[in-house]
Amino acid sequence: MTYVATGITAVFVAVGYAWPFLPLVVYPFDRRRGMWVAAYCGAAGFLAGYVVFRYSDHAVGTFFQASVFTSAARIVGELTGAGERLRRRRAKPDARE
């Protein structure tokens, strides 16, 4: 039983450390899906960081709280159209071919 509890804790810690970067790297060239991923990660990060892991001995709650800020940055970036120039450049066929 100790191994199961240790394994579950390790999974939660690993997910917590990777979670803040998820809204920034998932669907970088799809505006609509990127917005949904950022909204989901922000909501889950808020719930996990500020409610579930608030008083955890590990720093998992802090990383989930950081995902709220990276999600907000992605949403603001998508709403302002900051990535459109990069998306158009990538969608345009290369002139050398």
Phi and psi in radians as a Rosetta constraint file:
Dihedral C 1 N 2 CA 2 C 2 CIRCULARHARMONIC -1.128 0.35
Dihedral N 2 CA 2 C 2 N 3 CIRCULARHARMONIC -0.649 0.35
Dihedral C 2 N 3 CA 3 C 3 CIRCULARHARMONIC -1.161 0.35
Dihedral N 3 CA 3 C 3 N 4 CIRCULARHARMONIC -0.656 0.35
Dihedral C 3 N 4 CA 4 C 4 CIRCULARHARMONIC -1.155 0.35
Dihedral N 4 CA 4 C 4 N 5 CIRCULARHARMONIC -0.790 0.35
Dihedral C 4 N 5 CA 5 C 5 CIRCULARHARMONIC -1.119 0.35
Dihedral N 5 CA 5 C 5 N 6 CIRCULARHARMONIC -0.694 0.35
Dihedral C 5 N 6 CA 6 C 6 CIRCULARHARMONIC -1.156 0.35
Dihedral N 6 CA 6 C 6 N 7 CIRCULARHARMONIC -0.709 0.35
Dihedral C 6 N 7 CA 7 C 7 CIRCULARHARMONIC -1.130 0.35
Dihedral N 7 CA 7 C 7 N 8 CIRCULARHARMONIC -0.749 0.35
Dihedral C 7 N 8 CA 8 C 8 CIRCULARHARMONIC -1.134 0.35
Dihedral N 8 CA 8 C 8 N 9 CIRCULARHARMONIC -0.722 0.35
Dihedral C 8 N 9 CA 9 C 9 CIRCULARHARMONIC -1.091 0.35
Dihedral N 9 CA 9 C 9 N 10 CIRCULARHARMONIC -0.728 0.35
Dihedral C 9 N 10 CA 10 C 10 CIRCULARHARMONIC -1.112 0.35
Dihedral N 10 CA 10 C 10 N 11 CIRCULARHARMONIC -0.681 0.35
Dihedral C 10 N 11 CA 11 C 11 CIRCULARHARMONIC -1.129 0.35
Dihedral N 11 CA 11 C 11 N 12 CIRCULARHARMONIC -0.778 0.35
Dihedral C 11 N 12 CA 12 C 12 CIRCULARHARMONIC -1.098 0.35
Dihedral N 12 CA 12 C 12 N 13 CIRCULARHARMONIC -0.699 0.35
Dihedral C 12 N 13 CA 13 C 13 CIRCULARHARMONIC -1.163 0.35
Dihedral N 13 CA 13 C 13 N 14 CIRCULARHARMONIC -0.753 0.35
Dihedral C 13 N 14 CA 14 C 14 CIRCULARHARMONIC -1.112 0.35
Dihedral N 14 CA 14 C 14 N 15 CIRCULARHARMONIC -0.750 0.35
Dihedral C 14 N 15 CA 15 C 15 CIRCULARHARMONIC -1.145 0.35
Dihedral N 15 CA 15 C 15 N 16 CIRCULARHARMONIC -0.689 0.35
Dihedral C 15 N 16 CA 16 C 16 CIRCULARHARMONIC -1.110 0.35
Dihedral N 16 CA 16 C 16 N 17 CIRCULARHARMONIC -0.639 0.35
Dihedral C 16 N 17 CA 17 C 17 CIRCULARHARMONIC -1.277 0.35
Dihedral N 17 CA 17 C 17 N 18 CIRCULARHARMONIC -0.544 0.35
Dihedral C 17 N 18 CA 18 C 18 CIRCULARHARMONIC -1.559 0.35
Dihedral N 18 CA 18 C 18 N 19 CIRCULARHARMONIC -0.341 0.35
Dihedral C 18 N 19 CA 19 C 19 CIRCULARHARMONIC -1.062 0.35
Dihedral N 19 CA 19 C 19 N 20 CIRCULARHARMONIC -0.692 0.35
Dihedral C 19 N 20 CA 20 C 20 CIRCULARHARMONIC -1.108 0.35
Dihedral N 20 CA 20 C 20 N 21 CIRCULARHARMONIC -0.439 0.35
Dihedral C 20 N 21 CA 21 C 21 CIRCULARHARMONIC -1.558 0.35
Dihedral N 21 CA 21 C 21 N 22 CIRCULARHARMONIC -0.204 0.35
Dihedral C 21 N 22 CA 22 C 22 CIRCULARHARMONIC -1.062 0.35
Dihedral N 22 CA 22 C 22 N 23 CIRCULARHARMONIC -0.801 0.35
Dihedral C 22 N 23 CA 23 C 23 CIRCULARHARMONIC -1.130 0.35
Dihedral N 23 CA 23 C 23 N 24 CIRCULARHARMONIC -0.373 0.35
Dihedral C 23 N 24 CA 24 C 24 CIRCULARHARMONIC -1.506 0.35
Dihedral N 24 CA 24 C 24 N 25 CIRCULARHARMONIC -0.406 0.35
Dihedral C 24 N 25 CA 25 C 25 CIRCULARHARMONIC -1.942 0.35
Dihedral N 25 CA 25 C 25 N 26 CIRCULARHARMONIC -0.264 0.35
Dihedral C 25 N 26 CA 26 C 26 CIRCULARHARMONIC -1.512 0.35
Dihedral N 26 CA 26 C 26 N 27 CIRCULARHARMONIC 2.293 0.35
Dihedral C 26 N 27 CA 27 C 27 CIRCULARHARMONIC 0.886 0.35
Dihedral N 27 CA 27 C 27 N 28 CIRCULARHARMONIC 1.066 0.35
Dihedral C 27 N 28 CA 28 C 28 CIRCULARHARMONIC -1.225 0.35
Dihedral N 28 CA 28 C 28 N 29 CIRCULARHARMONIC -0.353 0.35
Dihedral C 28 N 29 CA 29 C 29 CIRCULARHARMONIC -1.966 0.35
Dihedral N 29 CA 29 C 29 N 30 CIRCULARHARMONIC 0.260 0.35
Dihedral C 29 N 30 CA 30 C 30 CIRCULARHARMONIC -2.204 0.35
Dihedral N 30 CA 30 C 30 N 31 CIRCULARHARMONIC 1.910 0.35
Dihedral C 30 N 31 CA 31 C 31 CIRCULARHARMONIC -1.139 0.35
Dihedral N 31 CA 31 C 31 N 32 CIRCULARHARMONIC -0.807 0.35
Dihedral C 31 N 32 CA 32 C 32 CIRCULARHARMONIC -1.168 0.35
Dihedral N 32 CA 32 C 32 N 33 CIRCULARHARMONIC -0.837 0.35
Dihedral C 32 N 33 CA 33 C 33 CIRCULARHARMONIC -1.167 0.35
Dihedral N 33 CA 33 C 33 N 34 CIRCULARHARMONIC -0.620 0.35
Dihedral C 33 N 34 CA 34 C 34 CIRCULARHARMONIC -1.100 0.35
Dihedral N 34 CA 34 C 34 N 35 CIRCULARHARMONIC -0.646 0.35
Dihedral C 34 N 35 CA 35 C 35 CIRCULARHARMONIC -1.142 0.35
Dihedral N 35 CA 35 C 35 N 36 CIRCULARHARMONIC -0.734 0.35
Dihedral C 35 N 36 CA 36 C 36 CIRCULARHARMONIC -1.165 0.35
Dihedral N 36 CA 36 C 36 N 37 CIRCULARHARMONIC -0.690 0.35
Dihedral C 36 N 37 CA 37 C 37 CIRCULARHARMONIC -1.122 0.35
Dihedral N 37 CA 37 C 37 N 38 CIRCULARHARMONIC -0.729 0.35
Dihedral C 37 N 38 CA 38 C 38 CIRCULARHARMONIC -1.148 0.35
Dihedral N 38 CA 38 C 38 N 39 CIRCULARHARMONIC -0.689 0.35
Dihedral C 38 N 39 CA 39 C 39 CIRCULARHARMONIC -1.152 0.35
Dihedral N 39 CA 39 C 39 N 40 CIRCULARHARMONIC -0.745 0.35
Dihedral C 39 N 40 CA 40 C 40 CIRCULARHARMONIC -1.143 0.35
Dihedral N 40 CA 40 C 40 N 41 CIRCULARHARMONIC -0.806 0.35
Dihedral C 40 N 41 CA 41 C 41 CIRCULARHARMONIC -1.144 0.35
Dihedral N 41 CA 41 C 41 N 42 CIRCULARHARMONIC -0.647 0.35
Dihedral C 41 N 42 CA 42 C 42 CIRCULARHARMONIC -1.153 0.35
Dihedral N 42 CA 42 C 42 N 43 CIRCULARHARMONIC -0.761 0.35
Dihedral C 42 N 43 CA 43 C 43 CIRCULARHARMONIC -1.170 0.35
Dihedral N 43 CA 43 C 43 N 44 CIRCULARHARMONIC -0.778 0.35
Dihedral C 43 N 44 CA 44 C 44 CIRCULARHARMONIC -1.173 0.35
Dihedral N 44 CA 44 C 44 N 45 CIRCULARHARMONIC -0.654 0.35
Dihedral C 44 N 45 CA 45 C 45 CIRCULARHARMONIC -1.148 0.35
Dihedral N 45 CA 45 C 45 N 46 CIRCULARHARMONIC -0.686 0.35
Dihedral C 45 N 46 CA 46 C 46 CIRCULARHARMONIC -1.127 0.35
Dihedral N 46 CA 46 C 46 N 47 CIRCULARHARMONIC -0.802 0.35
Dihedral C 46 N 47 CA 47 C 47 CIRCULARHARMONIC -1.114 0.35
Dihedral N 47 CA 47 C 47 N 48 CIRCULARHARMONIC -0.808 0.35
Dihedral C 47 N 48 CA 48 C 48 CIRCULARHARMONIC -1.292 0.35
Dihedral N 48 CA 48 C 48 N 49 CIRCULARHARMONIC -0.705 0.35
Dihedral C 48 N 49 CA 49 C 49 CIRCULARHARMONIC -1.341 0.35
Dihedral N 49 CA 49 C 49 N 50 CIRCULARHARMONIC -0.674 0.35
Dihedral C 49 N 50 CA 50 C 50 CIRCULARHARMONIC -1.738 0.35
Dihedral N 50 CA 50 C 50 N 51 CIRCULARHARMONIC -0.192 0.35
Dihedral C 50 N 51 CA 51 C 51 CIRCULARHARMONIC -2.087 0.35
Dihedral N 51 CA 51 C 51 N 52 CIRCULARHARMONIC -1.003 0.35
Dihedral C 51 N 52 CA 52 C 52 CIRCULARHARMONIC -1.337 0.35
Dihedral N 52 CA 52 C 52 N 53 CIRCULARHARMONIC -0.952 0.35
Dihedral C 52 N 53 CA 53 C 53 CIRCULARHARMONIC -1.755 0.35
Dihedral N 53 CA 53 C 53 N 54 CIRCULARHARMONIC 0.518 0.35
Dihedral C 53 N 54 CA 54 C 54 CIRCULARHARMONIC -1.105 0.35
Dihedral N 54 CA 54 C 54 N 55 CIRCULARHARMONIC -0.721 0.35
Dihedral C 54 N 55 CA 55 C 55 CIRCULARHARMONIC -1.965 0.35
Dihedral N 55 CA 55 C 55 N 56 CIRCULARHARMONIC 0.596 0.35
Dihedral C 55 N 56 CA 56 C 56 CIRCULARHARMONIC -1.296 0.35
Dihedral N 56 CA 56 C 56 N 57 CIRCULARHARMONIC 2.609 0.35
Dihedral C 56 N 57 CA 57 C 57 CIRCULARHARMONIC -1.260 0.35
Dihedral N 57 CA 57 C 57 N 58 CIRCULARHARMONIC -0.464 0.35
Dihedral C 57 N 58 CA 58 C 58 CIRCULARHARMONIC -1.575 0.35
Dihedral N 58 CA 58 C 58 N 59 CIRCULARHARMONIC 2.929 0.35
Dihedral C 58 N 59 CA 59 C 59 CIRCULARHARMONIC -1.537 0.35
Dihedral N 59 CA 59 C 59 N 60 CIRCULARHARMONIC 0.456 0.35
Dihedral C 59 N 60 CA 60 C 60 CIRCULARHARMONIC -1.132 0.35
Dihedral N 60 CA 60 C 60 N 61 CIRCULARHARMONIC -0.733 0.35
Dihedral C 60 N 61 CA 61 C 61 CIRCULARHARMONIC -1.063 0.35
Dihedral N 61 CA 61 C 61 N 62 CIRCULARHARMONIC -0.632 0.35
Dihedral C 61 N 62 CA 62 C 62 CIRCULARHARMONIC -1.134 0.35
Dihedral N 62 CA 62 C 62 N 63 CIRCULARHARMONIC -0.697 0.35
Dihedral C 62 N 63 CA 63 C 63 CIRCULARHARMONIC -1.236 0.35
Dihedral N 63 CA 63 C 63 N 64 CIRCULARHARMONIC -0.633 0.35
Dihedral C 63 N 64 CA 64 C 64 CIRCULARHARMONIC -1.149 0.35
Dihedral N 64 CA 64 C 64 N 65 CIRCULARHARMONIC -0.645 0.35
Dihedral C 64 N 65 CA 65 C 65 CIRCULARHARMONIC -1.148 0.35
Dihedral N 65 CA 65 C 65 N 66 CIRCULARHARMONIC -0.608 0.35
Dihedral C 65 N 66 CA 66 C 66 CIRCULARHARMONIC -1.142 0.35
Dihedral N 66 CA 66 C 66 N 67 CIRCULARHARMONIC -0.517 0.35
Dihedral C 66 N 67 CA 67 C 67 CIRCULARHARMONIC -1.178 0.35
Dihedral N 67 CA 67 C 67 N 68 CIRCULARHARMONIC -0.442 0.35
Dihedral C 67 N 68 CA 68 C 68 CIRCULARHARMONIC -1.115 0.35
Dihedral N 68 CA 68 C 68 N 69 CIRCULARHARMONIC -0.717 0.35
Dihedral C 68 N 69 CA 69 C 69 CIRCULARHARMONIC -1.268 0.35
Dihedral N 69 CA 69 C 69 N 70 CIRCULARHARMONIC -0.692 0.35
Dihedral C 69 N 70 CA 70 C 70 CIRCULARHARMONIC -1.215 0.35
Dihedral N 70 CA 70 C 70 N 71 CIRCULARHARMONIC -0.574 0.35
Dihedral C 70 N 71 CA 71 C 71 CIRCULARHARMONIC -1.159 0.35
Dihedral N 71 CA 71 C 71 N 72 CIRCULARHARMONIC -0.723 0.35
Dihedral C 71 N 72 CA 72 C 72 CIRCULARHARMONIC -1.116 0.35
Dihedral N 72 CA 72 C 72 N 73 CIRCULARHARMONIC -0.673 0.35
Dihedral C 72 N 73 CA 73 C 73 CIRCULARHARMONIC -1.123 0.35
Dihedral N 73 CA 73 C 73 N 74 CIRCULARHARMONIC -0.714 0.35
Dihedral C 73 N 74 CA 74 C 74 CIRCULARHARMONIC -1.160 0.35
Dihedral N 74 CA 74 C 74 N 75 CIRCULARHARMONIC -0.726 0.35
Dihedral C 74 N 75 CA 75 C 75 CIRCULARHARMONIC -1.129 0.35
Dihedral N 75 CA 75 C 75 N 76 CIRCULARHARMONIC -0.768 0.35
Dihedral C 75 N 76 CA 76 C 76 CIRCULARHARMONIC -1.110 0.35
Dihedral N 76 CA 76 C 76 N 77 CIRCULARHARMONIC -0.714 0.35
Dihedral C 76 N 77 CA 77 C 77 CIRCULARHARMONIC -1.106 0.35
Dihedral N 77 CA 77 C 77 N 78 CIRCULARHARMONIC -0.685 0.35
Dihedral C 77 N 78 CA 78 C 78 CIRCULARHARMONIC -1.256 0.35
Dihedral N 78 CA 78 C 78 N 79 CIRCULARHARMONIC -0.671 0.35
Dihedral C 78 N 79 CA 79 C 79 CIRCULARHARMONIC -1.210 0.35
Dihedral N 79 CA 79 C 79 N 80 CIRCULARHARMONIC -0.582 0.35
Dihedral C 79 N 80 CA 80 C 80 CIRCULARHARMONIC -1.469 0.35
Dihedral N 80 CA 80 C 80 N 81 CIRCULARHARMONIC -0.207 0.35
Dihedral C 80 N 81 CA 81 C 81 CIRCULARHARMONIC 1.385 0.35
Dihedral N 81 CA 81 C 81 N 82 CIRCULARHARMONIC 0.494 0.35
Dihedral C 81 N 82 CA 82 C 82 CIRCULARHARMONIC -1.150 0.35
Dihedral N 82 CA 82 C 82 N 83 CIRCULARHARMONIC -0.505 0.35
Dihedral C 82 N 83 CA 83 C 83 CIRCULARHARMONIC -1.651 0.35
Dihedral N 83 CA 83 C 83 N 84 CIRCULARHARMONIC 0.051 0.35
Dihedral C 83 N 84 CA 84 C 84 CIRCULARHARMONIC -1.161 0.35
Dihedral N 84 CA 84 C 84 N 85 CIRCULARHARMONIC -0.668 0.35
Dihedral C 84 N 85 CA 85 C 85 CIRCULARHARMONIC -1.097 0.35
Dihedral N 85 CA 85 C 85 N 86 CIRCULARHARMONIC -0.747 0.35
Dihedral C 85 N 86 CA 86 C 86 CIRCULARHARMONIC -1.150 0.35
Dihedral N 86 CA 86 C 86 N 87 CIRCULARHARMONIC -0.696 0.35
Dihedral C 86 N 87 CA 87 C 87 CIRCULARHARMONIC -1.133 0.35
Dihedral N 87 CA 87 C 87 N 88 CIRCULARHARMONIC -0.730 0.35
Dihedral C 87 N 88 CA 88 C 88 CIRCULARHARMONIC -1.153 0.35
Dihedral N 88 CA 88 C 88 N 89 CIRCULARHARMONIC -0.707 0.35
Dihedral C 88 N 89 CA 89 C 89 CIRCULARHARMONIC -1.112 0.35
Dihedral N 89 CA 89 C 89 N 90 CIRCULARHARMONIC -0.671 0.35
Dihedral C 89 N 90 CA 90 C 90 CIRCULARHARMONIC -1.256 0.35
Dihedral N 90 CA 90 C 90 N 91 CIRCULARHARMONIC -0.613 0.35
Dihedral C 90 N 91 CA 91 C 91 CIRCULARHARMONIC -1.319 0.35
Dihedral N 91 CA 91 C 91 N 92 CIRCULARHARMONIC -0.439 0.35
Dihedral C 91 N 92 CA 92 C 92 CIRCULARHARMONIC -1.253 0.35
Dihedral N 92 CA 92 C 92 N 93 CIRCULARHARMONIC 2.309 0.35
Dihedral C 92 N 93 CA 93 C 93 CIRCULARHARMONIC -1.166 0.35
Dihedral N 93 CA 93 C 93 N 94 CIRCULARHARMONIC 2.591 0.35
Dihedral C 93 N 94 CA 94 C 94 CIRCULARHARMONIC -1.220 0.35
Dihedral N 94 CA 94 C 94 N 95 CIRCULARHARMONIC 2.374 0.35
Dihedral C 94 N 95 CA 95 C 95 CIRCULARHARMONIC -1.272 0.35
Dihedral N 95 CA 95 C 95 N 96 CIRCULARHARMONIC -0.343 0.35
Dihedral C 95 N 96 CA 96 C 96 CIRCULARHARMONIC -1.364 0.35
Dihedral N 96 CA 96 C 96 N 97 CIRCULARHARMONIC -0.277 0.35
